[in-house]
Amino acid sequence: MTLAHQKARPIKPGGVYPAKELCSQCGLCDTAYVHYVKDACAFLNQQFDHLETQSHGRQRDLDNPDELYFGVHQTMVAARKTEPIAGAQWTGIVSSLAIAMLNQGLVEGVICVQNSPDDRFQPQPVIATTPEEILAARVNKPTLSPNLSVLEQVERSGMKRLLAIGVGCQIQALRAVQDKIGLEKLYVLGMPCVDNVHREGLQKFLETTSRSPSTVVHYEFMQDFNVHFRHEDGSEEKVPFFGLKTNQLKDVFAPSCLSCFDYTNALADLVVGYMGAPFGWQWIVVRNPTGAEMLALIQDQLETQPVESQGDRKAAVQQSIPAYEKGVTLPMWAAKLMGVVIEKIGPKGLEYGRFSIDSHFTRNYLHVKRKYPEKLAAHVPEFAKRIVAQYKLPD
Ligand SMILES: Cc1cc2nc3c(=O)[nH]c(=O)nc-3n(C[C@H](O)[C@H](O)[C@H](O)COP(=O)(O)OP(=O)(O)OC[C@H]3O[C@@H](n4cnc5c(N)ncnc54)[C@H](O)[C@@H]3O)c2cc1C
């Protein structure tokens, strides 16, 4: 049996996890490292300042507008693979990097997430030790995924050099325990993440939004203000953001994601997303020298261009706050028209990234303030408080 085929053992099947409804099911509590949960859990102990210093040698510079938004970084660039990987979420930069690191001997294994054999959206975390196992993990499983549930297998296998691929909540917990798992070197490849869902929430989203929920193989909220669905037969379906049935979708997002301020994965060495790049390109944030070393490995597989920024997001964000609160949904013809107009004149590149961060942080700030007022001061990091303070919020 390879490491990729060993299943993680949930030690609390059906049980209540320490963060209760705020648990993002990162998997830490399914391992013996549950002992560290009070310190390590992103929802029980917000500690960006400490963990940024541990990971990157310093905290983000709050007076640098790019660092305020996108976190500690050396460089940002837009990139795409010259030969994209078929079936990847975008062009497959994440999978290619993991394969290069394994093939060149930088790591012995890769924490990534495949899907269960009977459900393409049901995550199955693995420690991949071959390129085939990494490729089998390509494409987003757009649901909460217990990636850290395989951590104990890392220690048991005697592995010393590891690449972990993951989203912010998983990486925050991993950074907090990384010294306890017997590694000599940990590389962290992060993706931005927002509005994730439990498996049932995903079903509701697909059923409320797509014309054919059972054939969706891939979807993404794109920079052209549409959700793009790809179906089994290869066809594409676009649904404008402004036509989403907000009133029915308010409760599909996981409570953890409605309380999260780590959209851009602040603690990864290297982040690969799309939101700061032109449509069709991926957005890469190199946070530290380890991230630069990682990116250099696949530089010859990439076409790149500098990141750009156009437009002004602020009025659109301010207007979206009461619209979301009221659950406004436009008729489809108006939503499409609005989408076309906003794509022409709306924020692009890094400004689109700021638009998305502002919209989610203001919404999440209000959520925490109303639902967990006693947590507000300590849970919301200083960078998010500064971002939110730019807007007039309802009570
Ligand atoms: C849940 C989720 C939400 C995201 N939201 C945004 C966003 O709002 N803005 C943005 O710019 N980018 C977002 N991303 C990142 C983006 O969608 C792409 O994943 C990224 O650009 C990499 O594309 P790729 O083609 O290089 O990846 P691929 O080569 O296809 O590899 C995808 C990798 O994602 C990992 N993965 C899949 N599902 C999960 C999961 N649930 N949890 C942890 N790891 C997973 C797999 O292990 C695989 O290694 C999100 C990613 C995920 C998983």
PDBQT file of the ligand as one rigid body, heavy atoms in Angstrom, charges set to zero:
ROOT
HETATM    1  C1  LIG A 401     -11.455  25.831  -2.188  1.00  0.00    +0.000 C 
HETATM    2  C2  LIG A 401     -10.622  26.745  -3.053  1.00  0.00    +0.000 A 
HETATM    3  C3  LIG A 401     -11.032  28.090  -3.229  1.00  0.00    +0.000 A 
HETATM    4  C4  LIG A 401     -10.244  28.945  -4.009  1.00  0.00    +0.000 A 
HETATM    5  N1  LIG A 401     -10.621  30.275  -4.125  1.00  0.00    +0.000 NA
HETATM    6  C5  LIG A 401      -9.824  31.126  -4.814  1.00  0.00    +0.000 A 
HETATM    7  C6  LIG A 401     -10.148  32.527  -4.898  1.00  0.00    +0.000 A 
HETATM    8  O1  LIG A 401     -11.165  32.960  -4.382  1.00  0.00    +0.000 OA
HETATM    9  N2  LIG A 401      -9.285  33.354  -5.556  1.00  0.00    +0.000 N 
HETATM   10  C7  LIG A 401      -8.147  32.892  -6.156  1.00  0.00    +0.000 A 
HETATM   11  O2  LIG A 401      -7.394  33.678  -6.734  1.00  0.00    +0.000 OA
HETATM   12  N3  LIG A 401      -7.819  31.556  -6.119  1.00  0.00    +0.000 NA
HETATM   13  C8  LIG A 401      -8.634  30.685  -5.470  1.00  0.00    +0.000 A 
HETATM   14  N4  LIG A 401      -8.307  29.360  -5.401  1.00  0.00    +0.000 N 
HETATM   15  C9  LIG A 401      -7.114  28.887  -6.135  1.00  0.00    +0.000 C 
HETATM   16  C10 LIG A 401      -7.413  28.588  -7.610  1.00  0.00    +0.000 C 
HETATM   17  O3  LIG A 401      -8.763  28.203  -7.806  1.00  0.00    +0.000 OA
HETATM   18  C11 LIG A 401      -6.519  27.444  -8.148  1.00  0.00    +0.000 C 
HETATM   19  O4  LIG A 401      -6.603  26.341  -7.278  1.00  0.00    +0.000 OA
HETATM   20  C12 LIG A 401      -5.075  27.839  -8.241  1.00  0.00    +0.000 C 
HETATM   21  O5  LIG A 401      -4.934  28.947  -9.104  1.00  0.00    +0.000 OA
HETATM   22  C13 LIG A 401      -4.223  26.674  -8.756  1.00  0.00    +0.000 C 
HETATM   23  O6  LIG A 401      -4.612  26.306 -10.041  1.00  0.00    +0.000 OA
HETATM   24  P1  LIG A 401      -3.756  25.177 -10.815  1.00  0.00    +0.000 P 
HETATM   25  O7  LIG A 401      -4.364  24.931 -12.149  1.00  0.00    +0.000 OA
HETATM   26  O8  LIG A 401      -2.326  25.570 -10.745  1.00  0.00    +0.000 OA
HETATM   27  O9  LIG A 401      -4.033  23.943  -9.820  1.00  0.00    +0.000 OA
HETATM   28  P2  LIG A 401      -3.984  22.358 -10.080  1.00  0.00    +0.000 P 
HETATM   29  O10 LIG A 401      -2.695  22.008 -10.743  1.00  0.00    +0.000 OA
HETATM   30  O11 LIG A 401      -5.266  21.909 -10.690  1.00  0.00    +0.000 OA
HETATM   31  O12 LIG A 401      -3.897  21.823  -8.555  1.00  0.00    +0.000 OA
HETATM   32  C14 LIG A 401      -4.930  22.081  -7.639  1.00  0.00    +0.000 C 
HETATM   33  C15 LIG A 401      -4.401  21.759  -6.244  1.00  0.00    +0.000 C 
HETATM   34  O13 LIG A 401      -5.403  22.175  -5.301  1.00  0.00    +0.000 OA
HETATM   35  C16 LIG A 401      -5.406  21.262  -4.213  1.00  0.00    +0.000 C 
HETATM   36  N5  LIG A 401      -6.761  21.302  -3.672  1.00  0.00    +0.000 N 
HETATM   37  C17 LIG A 401      -7.901  20.996  -4.317  1.00  0.00    +0.000 A 
HETATM   38  N6  LIG A 401      -8.961  21.191  -3.527  1.00  0.00    +0.000 NA
HETATM   39  C18 LIG A 401      -8.497  21.608  -2.337  1.00  0.00    +0.000 A 
HETATM   40  C19 LIG A 401      -9.114  21.968  -1.104  1.00  0.00    +0.000 A 
HETATM   41  N7  LIG A 401     -10.438  21.932  -0.929  1.00  0.00    +0.000 N 
HETATM   42  N8  LIG A 401      -8.312  22.335  -0.059  1.00  0.00    +0.000 NA
HETATM   43  C20 LIG A 401      -6.962  22.382  -0.217  1.00  0.00    +0.000 A 
HETATM   44  N9  LIG A 401      -6.330  22.062  -1.368  1.00  0.00    +0.000 NA
HETATM   45  C21 LIG A 401      -7.092  21.695  -2.419  1.00  0.00    +0.000 A 
HETATM   46  C22 LIG A 401      -5.043  19.921  -4.804  1.00  0.00    +0.000 C 
HETATM   47  O14 LIG A 401      -4.317  19.172  -3.855  1.00  0.00    +0.000 OA
HETATM   48  C23 LIG A 401      -4.148  20.289  -6.012  1.00  0.00    +0.000 C 
HETATM   49  O15 LIG A 401      -2.800  20.089  -5.684  1.00  0.00    +0.000 OA
HETATM   50  C24 LIG A 401      -9.077  28.464  -4.638  1.00  0.00    +0.000 A 
HETATM   51  C25 LIG A 401      -8.694  27.119  -4.478  1.00  0.00    +0.000 A 
HETATM   52  C26 LIG A 401      -9.457  26.270  -3.685  1.00  0.00    +0.000 A 
HETATM   53  C27 LIG A 401      -9.021  24.835  -3.509  1.00  0.00    +0.000 C 
ENDROOT
TORSDOF 0
